[in-house]
């Protein structure tokens, strides 16, 4: 389902924004493909464990050290 375009006319756009903010109309939520959601979740659930299983202890230690150094070396702006 394609997202509905907003009006280009400033007056129509102002009316749309007013209607949305007052709750007179609501923007439709995009529908998700259930099969794609399930597939993405499946990969997300096993991704970290599968990656950790394939890494050697030395490589995991190097990644952890790099992450810790990155956390501690953040500069305040």
C-alpha positions as CSV (number, residue, x, y, z in Angstrom):
1,X,0.0,0.0,0.0
2,X,1.5,3.3,-1.1
3,X,1.8,6.2,1.4
4,X,-0.7,8.9,0.7
5,X,1.0,12.1,-0.5
6,X,0.6,15.3,1.4
7,X,-1.0,18.3,-0.4
8,X,1.3,20.8,-2.0
9,X,-1.1,23.7,-1.6
10,X,-0.1,25.5,1.7
11,X,-3.7,26.0,2.7
12,X,-4.7,22.4,2.2
13,X,-1.5,21.3,4.0
14,X,-2.4,23.6,7.0
15,X,-5.9,22.1,7.1
16,X,-4.5,18.6,7.1
17,X,-2.1,19.4,9.9
18,X,-4.8,21.0,11.9
19,X,-7.1,18.0,11.4
20,X,-4.4,15.6,12.4
21,X,-3.4,17.6,15.5
22,X,-7.0,17.9,16.7
23,X,-7.8,14.3,16.0
24,X,-10.5,14.8,13.5
25,X,-8.6,12.5,11.1
26,X,-5.8,10.0,11.6
27,X,-3.0,8.9,9.4
28,X,-3.4,5.3,8.3
29,X,-0.7,3.0,9.6
30,X,1.2,1.1,6.9
31,X,0.4,-2.6,6.9
32,X,3.3,-4.9,7.3
33,X,3.7,-8.2,5.5
34,X,3.3,-10.9,8.2
35,X,5.6,-13.3,6.5
36,X,8.4,-10.7,6.2
37,X,8.0,-9.7,9.9
38,X,8.2,-13.4,11.0
39,X,11.3,-14.0,8.8
40,X,13.1,-10.8,10.1
41,X,12.3,-11.8,13.7
42,X,13.5,-15.3,13.2
43,X,16.9,-14.0,12.0
44,X,17.1,-11.4,14.7
45,X,16.5,-14.0,17.5
46,X,19.3,-16.3,16.4
47,X,21.7,-13.7,14.9
48,X,23.8,-12.8,18.0
49,X,24.0,-16.3,19.3
50,X,25.0,-17.7,15.9
51,X,27.7,-15.0,15.5
52,X,29.1,-15.6,19.0
53,X,29.3,-19.3,18.3
54,X,31.4,-18.7,15.2
55,X,33.8,-16.3,16.9
56,X,37.0,-17.5,18.6
57,X,37.5,-16.4,22.2
58,X,40.3,-14.2,21.2
59,X,38.2,-12.5,18.5
60,X,35.4,-12.0,21.0
61,X,37.8,-10.5,23.5
62,X,39.2,-8.1,20.8
63,X,35.6,-6.9,19.9
64,X,34.8,-6.4,23.6
65,X,38.0,-4.4,24.2
66,X,37.3,-2.2,21.1
67,X,33.7,-1.6,22.4
68,X,34.8,-0.7,25.9
69,X,37.5,1.7,24.5
70,X,34.9,3.3,22.3
71,X,32.5,3.8,25.3
72,X,35.3,5.3,27.5
73,X,36.8,7.5,24.8
74,X,33.7,9.5,23.9
75,X,34.4,13.2,23.7
76,X,32.0,15.7,25.3
77,X,30.9,18.3,22.7
